[in-house]
Amino acid sequence: MTTSDVPPTWTAQPANPPPASAAPTTAQLKADINSGQTGDKNPVFDPALAPLGTDDEAAGRPPSAFRIELARRYERLERWIGRRRGASSAAHDKRDGVALGFAAFAGGVGLVLVAGIWLARTGLAGP
Protein backbone atom coordinates (compact mmCIF):
# COMPACT_ATOMS: atom_id res chain seq x y z
CA MET A 1 0.00 0.00 0.00
CA THR A 2 1.37 3.39 -0.95
CA THR A 3 0.99 6.54 1.08
CA SER A 4 1.33 8.90 -1.88
CA ASP A 5 -1.50 10.21 -4.04
CA VAL A 6 0.96 10.99 -6.84
CA PRO A 7 0.93 8.39 -9.61
CA PRO A 8 4.26 6.87 -10.63
CA THR A 9 6.09 8.61 -13.44
CA TRP A 10 8.16 7.21 -16.29
CA THR A 11 10.05 10.41 -16.99
CA ALA A 12 12.97 9.54 -14.74
CA GLN A 13 13.59 6.13 -16.31
CA PRO A 14 15.82 5.69 -19.37
CA ALA A 15 13.93 5.18 -22.62
CA ASN A 16 14.79 2.20 -24.80
CA PRO A 17 15.35 2.70 -28.53
CA PRO A 18 12.62 1.28 -30.77
CA PRO A 19 13.22 -1.81 -32.91
CA ALA A 20 13.82 -1.58 -36.64
CA SER A 21 10.69 -1.93 -38.72
CA ALA A 22 9.74 -2.31 -42.37
CA ALA A 23 6.81 0.07 -41.78
CA PRO A 24 8.07 2.75 -39.37
CA THR A 25 5.71 5.01 -37.46
CA THR A 26 5.95 8.46 -35.94
CA ALA A 27 5.90 6.76 -32.53
CA GLN A 28 9.19 5.08 -33.45
CA LEU A 29 10.66 8.42 -34.51
CA LYS A 30 9.59 9.90 -31.15
CA ALA A 31 11.15 6.89 -29.39
CA ASP A 32 14.42 7.53 -31.26
CA ILE A 33 14.41 11.07 -29.89
CA ASN A 34 13.40 9.97 -26.36
CA SER A 35 16.09 7.28 -26.26
CA GLY A 36 18.81 9.84 -26.97
CA GLN A 37 19.82 8.29 -30.29
CA THR A 38 19.45 11.60 -32.12
CA GLY A 39 21.65 13.58 -29.72
CA ASP A 40 18.89 16.12 -29.10
CA LYS A 41 18.14 15.35 -25.47
CA ASN A 42 18.85 13.13 -22.50
CA PRO A 43 17.66 9.54 -22.96
CA VAL A 44 14.51 9.65 -20.80
CA PHE A 45 10.80 9.46 -21.53
CA ASP A 46 9.30 12.81 -22.54
CA PRO A 47 5.51 13.01 -22.25
CA ALA A 48 3.70 14.92 -24.95
CA LEU A 49 0.21 16.36 -25.00
CA ALA A 50 0.07 15.96 -28.78
CA PRO A 51 2.34 13.14 -29.96
CA LEU A 52 4.67 13.61 -32.91
CA GLY A 53 2.73 13.49 -36.18
CA THR A 54 -0.65 14.36 -34.69
CA ASP A 55 -0.90 17.64 -36.56
CA ASP A 56 -0.15 15.91 -39.88
CA GLU A 57 -2.84 13.33 -39.26
CA ALA A 58 -5.35 15.99 -38.20
CA ALA A 59 -4.67 17.84 -41.45
CA GLY A 60 -5.57 14.70 -43.38
CA ARG A 61 -2.03 14.13 -44.68
CA PRO A 62 -0.30 11.58 -42.45
CA PRO A 63 3.37 11.05 -43.35
CA SER A 64 4.15 8.02 -45.47
CA ALA A 65 6.30 5.18 -44.16
CA PHE A 66 9.04 6.30 -46.58
CA ARG A 67 9.07 9.85 -45.16
CA ILE A 68 9.15 8.54 -41.59
CA GLU A 69 12.01 6.14 -42.41
CA LEU A 70 13.87 9.00 -44.08
CA ALA A 71 13.42 11.18 -40.98
CA ARG A 72 14.51 8.33 -38.68
CA ARG A 73 17.57 7.66 -40.80
CA TYR A 74 18.55 11.31 -40.92
CA GLU A 75 17.98 11.82 -37.19
CA ARG A 76 19.84 8.67 -36.11
CA LEU A 77 22.61 8.31 -38.69
CA GLU A 78 23.30 11.53 -40.51
CA ARG A 79 23.68 13.61 -37.35
CA TRP A 80 26.37 11.31 -36.01
CA ILE A 81 28.61 11.41 -39.08
CA GLY A 82 31.82 13.14 -38.12
CA ARG A 83 30.92 13.29 -34.42
CA ARG A 84 31.83 11.07 -31.54
CA ARG A 85 29.04 8.77 -30.39
CA GLY A 86 28.51 10.37 -26.98
CA ALA A 87 28.26 13.92 -28.32
CA SER A 88 25.16 15.97 -27.77
CA SER A 89 24.03 18.90 -29.84
CA ALA A 90 26.21 21.97 -30.41
CA ALA A 91 24.20 24.10 -27.99
CA HIS A 92 24.54 21.52 -25.20
CA ASP A 93 28.29 21.28 -25.76
CA LYS A 94 28.55 25.08 -25.46
CA ARG A 95 29.87 25.29 -29.04
CA ASP A 96 27.27 27.74 -30.27
CA GLY A 97 29.14 30.48 -32.14
CA VAL A 98 26.21 32.90 -32.34
CA ALA A 99 26.74 34.32 -28.85
CA LEU A 100 30.46 34.80 -29.46
CA GLY A 101 29.78 36.52 -32.80
CA PHE A 102 27.23 38.84 -31.19
CA ALA A 103 29.63 39.75 -28.38
CA ALA A 104 32.43 40.47 -30.89
CA PHE A 105 30.11 42.65 -33.00
CA ALA A 106 28.86 44.60 -29.95
CA GLY A 107 32.44 45.09 -28.76
CA GLY A 108 33.50 46.33 -32.20
CA VAL A 109 30.64 48.83 -32.35
CA GLY A 110 31.50 50.04 -28.85
CA LEU A 111 35.15 50.42 -29.78
CA VAL A 112 34.28 52.47 -32.88
CA LEU A 113 31.96 54.73 -30.84
CA VAL A 114 34.56 55.28 -28.10
CA ALA A 115 37.25 56.05 -30.70
CA GLY A 116 34.93 58.49 -32.50
CA ILE A 117 34.05 60.31 -29.30
CA TRP A 118 37.70 60.48 -28.27
CA LEU A 119 38.74 61.85 -31.67
CA ALA A 120 35.93 64.43 -31.59
CA ARG A 121 36.88 65.62 -28.08
CA THR A 122 40.59 65.92 -28.84
CA GLY A 123 39.99 67.76 -32.09
CA LEU A 124 41.80 65.20 -34.23
CA ALA A 125 38.67 64.29 -36.19
CA GLY A 126 38.84 67.45 -38.32
CA PRO A 127 36.61 70.51 -38.64
DRENGUKE-352526 format. One record per residue (C-alpha): residue number from 1; residue in three letters; x, y, z. Coordinates in nm, 2 decimals. Each point is the difference from the previous one (the first is absolute). Example, Ala and Ser with C-alpha at 12.3 -4.5 7.8 and 13.67 -1.06 7.14 Angstrom:
+-----+------+--------+--------+--------+
: pos : code :      X :      Y :      Z :
+-----+------+--------+--------+--------+
:   1 :  ALA :   1.23 :  -0.45 :   0.78 :
:   2 :  SER :   0.14 :   0.34 :  -0.07 :
+-----+------+--------+--------+--------+
This chain:
+-----+------+--------+--------+--------+
: pos : code :      X :      Y :      Z :
+-----+------+--------+--------+--------+
:   1 :  MET :   0.00 :   0.00 :   0.00 :
:   2 :  THR :   0.14 :   0.34 :  -0.09 :
:   3 :  THR :  -0.04 :   0.31 :   0.20 :
:   4 :  SER :   0.03 :   0.24 :  -0.30 :
:   5 :  ASP :  -0.28 :   0.13 :  -0.21 :
:   6 :  VAL :   0.25 :   0.08 :  -0.28 :
:   7 :  PRO :  -0.01 :  -0.26 :  -0.28 :
:   8 :  PRO :   0.34 :  -0.15 :  -0.10 :
:   9 :  THR :   0.18 :   0.17 :  -0.28 :
:  10 :  TRP :   0.21 :  -0.14 :  -0.29 :
:  11 :  THR :   0.18 :   0.32 :  -0.07 :
:  12 :  ALA :   0.30 :  -0.09 :   0.23 :
:  13 :  GLN :   0.06 :  -0.34 :  -0.16 :
:  14 :  PRO :   0.22 :  -0.04 :  -0.31 :
:  15 :  ALA :  -0.19 :  -0.05 :  -0.32 :
:  16 :  ASN :   0.09 :  -0.30 :  -0.22 :
:  17 :  PRO :   0.05 :   0.05 :  -0.37 :
:  18 :  PRO :  -0.27 :  -0.14 :  -0.23 :
:  19 :  PRO :   0.06 :  -0.31 :  -0.21 :
:  20 :  ALA :   0.06 :   0.02 :  -0.37 :
:  21 :  SER :  -0.31 :  -0.03 :  -0.21 :
:  22 :  ALA :  -0.10 :  -0.04 :  -0.37 :
:  23 :  ALA :  -0.29 :   0.24 :   0.06 :
:  24 :  PRO :   0.13 :   0.26 :   0.24 :
:  25 :  THR :  -0.24 :   0.23 :   0.19 :
:  26 :  THR :   0.02 :   0.35 :   0.16 :
:  27 :  ALA :   0.00 :  -0.17 :   0.34 :
:  28 :  GLN :   0.33 :  -0.17 :  -0.09 :
:  29 :  LEU :   0.15 :   0.33 :  -0.11 :
:  30 :  LYS :  -0.11 :   0.15 :   0.33 :
:  31 :  ALA :   0.15 :  -0.30 :   0.18 :
:  32 :  ASP :   0.33 :   0.06 :  -0.19 :
:  33 :  ILE :   0.00 :   0.36 :   0.14 :
:  34 :  ASN :  -0.10 :  -0.11 :   0.35 :
:  35 :  SER :   0.27 :  -0.27 :   0.01 :
:  36 :  GLY :   0.27 :   0.25 :  -0.07 :
:  37 :  GLN :   0.10 :  -0.15 :  -0.33 :
:  38 :  THR :  -0.04 :   0.33 :  -0.18 :
:  39 :  GLY :   0.23 :   0.20 :   0.24 :
:  40 :  ASP :  -0.28 :   0.25 :   0.06 :
:  41 :  LYS :  -0.08 :  -0.08 :   0.36 :
:  42 :  ASN :   0.07 :  -0.22 :   0.30 :
:  43 :  PRO :  -0.11 :  -0.36 :  -0.05 :
:  44 :  VAL :  -0.32 :   0.01 :   0.22 :
:  45 :  PHE :  -0.37 :  -0.01 :  -0.07 :
:  46 :  ASP :  -0.15 :   0.33 :  -0.10 :
:  47 :  PRO :  -0.38 :   0.02 :   0.02 :
:  48 :  ALA :  -0.18 :   0.19 :  -0.27 :
:  49 :  LEU :  -0.35 :   0.15 :   0.00 :
:  50 :  ALA :  -0.01 :  -0.04 :  -0.38 :
:  51 :  PRO :   0.22 :  -0.29 :  -0.12 :
:  52 :  LEU :   0.24 :   0.05 :  -0.29 :
:  53 :  GLY :  -0.20 :  -0.01 :  -0.33 :
:  54 :  THR :  -0.34 :   0.09 :   0.15 :
:  55 :  ASP :  -0.02 :   0.32 :  -0.19 :
:  56 :  ASP :   0.08 :  -0.17 :  -0.33 :
:  57 :  GLU :  -0.27 :  -0.26 :   0.06 :
:  58 :  ALA :  -0.26 :   0.27 :   0.11 :
:  59 :  ALA :   0.07 :   0.18 :  -0.32 :
:  60 :  GLY :  -0.09 :  -0.31 :  -0.20 :
:  61 :  ARG :   0.36 :  -0.06 :  -0.13 :
:  62 :  PRO :   0.17 :  -0.25 :   0.22 :
:  63 :  PRO :   0.37 :  -0.06 :  -0.09 :
:  64 :  SER :   0.08 :  -0.30 :  -0.21 :
:  65 :  ALA :   0.21 :  -0.28 :   0.13 :
:  66 :  PHE :   0.27 :   0.11 :  -0.24 :
:  67 :  ARG :   0.01 :   0.35 :   0.14 :
:  68 :  ILE :   0.01 :  -0.13 :   0.36 :
:  69 :  GLU :   0.28 :  -0.24 :  -0.08 :
:  70 :  LEU :   0.19 :   0.29 :  -0.17 :
:  71 :  ALA :  -0.05 :   0.22 :   0.31 :
:  72 :  ARG :   0.11 :  -0.29 :   0.23 :
:  73 :  ARG :   0.31 :  -0.06 :  -0.21 :
:  74 :  TYR :   0.09 :   0.36 :  -0.01 :
:  75 :  GLU :  -0.05 :   0.05 :   0.37 :
:  76 :  ARG :   0.18 :  -0.31 :   0.11 :
:  77 :  LEU :   0.28 :  -0.04 :  -0.26 :
:  78 :  GLU :   0.07 :   0.32 :  -0.18 :
:  79 :  ARG :   0.04 :   0.21 :   0.31 :
:  80 :  TRP :   0.27 :  -0.23 :   0.14 :
:  81 :  ILE :   0.22 :   0.01 :  -0.31 :
:  82 :  GLY :   0.32 :   0.17 :   0.10 :
:  83 :  ARG :  -0.09 :   0.02 :   0.37 :
:  84 :  ARG :   0.09 :  -0.22 :   0.29 :
:  85 :  ARG :  -0.28 :  -0.23 :   0.11 :
:  86 :  GLY :  -0.05 :   0.16 :   0.34 :
:  87 :  ALA :  -0.02 :   0.35 :  -0.13 :
:  88 :  SER :  -0.31 :   0.21 :   0.05 :
:  89 :  SER :  -0.12 :   0.29 :  -0.20 :
:  90 :  ALA :   0.22 :   0.31 :  -0.06 :
:  91 :  ALA :  -0.20 :   0.21 :   0.24 :
:  92 :  HIS :   0.03 :  -0.26 :   0.28 :
:  93 :  ASP :   0.38 :  -0.02 :  -0.06 :
:  94 :  LYS :   0.03 :   0.38 :   0.03 :
:  95 :  ARG :   0.13 :   0.02 :  -0.35 :
:  96 :  ASP :  -0.26 :   0.24 :  -0.13 :
:  97 :  GLY :   0.18 :   0.28 :  -0.18 :
:  98 :  VAL :  -0.29 :   0.24 :  -0.02 :
:  99 :  ALA :   0.05 :   0.14 :   0.34 :
: 100 :  LEU :   0.38 :   0.05 :  -0.06 :
: 101 :  GLY :  -0.07 :   0.17 :  -0.33 :
: 102 :  PHE :  -0.26 :   0.23 :   0.16 :
: 103 :  ALA :   0.24 :   0.09 :   0.28 :
: 104 :  ALA :   0.28 :   0.08 :  -0.25 :
: 105 :  PHE :  -0.23 :   0.21 :  -0.21 :
: 106 :  ALA :  -0.12 :   0.20 :   0.30 :
: 107 :  GLY :   0.35 :   0.05 :   0.12 :
: 108 :  GLY :   0.11 :   0.12 :  -0.34 :
: 109 :  VAL :  -0.29 :   0.25 :  -0.02 :
: 110 :  GLY :   0.09 :   0.12 :   0.35 :
: 111 :  LEU :   0.37 :   0.04 :  -0.09 :
: 112 :  VAL :  -0.09 :   0.21 :  -0.31 :
: 113 :  LEU :  -0.23 :   0.22 :   0.21 :
: 114 :  VAL :   0.26 :   0.06 :   0.27 :
: 115 :  ALA :   0.26 :   0.07 :  -0.26 :
: 116 :  GLY :  -0.23 :   0.25 :  -0.18 :
: 117 :  ILE :  -0.08 :   0.18 :   0.32 :
: 118 :  TRP :   0.36 :   0.02 :   0.10 :
: 119 :  LEU :   0.10 :   0.13 :  -0.34 :
: 120 :  ALA :  -0.28 :   0.26 :   0.01 :
: 121 :  ARG :   0.10 :   0.12 :   0.35 :
: 122 :  THR :   0.37 :   0.03 :  -0.07 :
: 123 :  GLY :  -0.06 :   0.19 :  -0.33 :
: 124 :  LEU :   0.18 :  -0.26 :  -0.21 :
: 125 :  ALA :  -0.31 :  -0.09 :  -0.20 :
: 126 :  GLY :   0.01 :   0.31 :  -0.21 :
: 127 :  PRO :  -0.22 :   0.31 :  -0.03 :
+-----+------+--------+--------+--------+
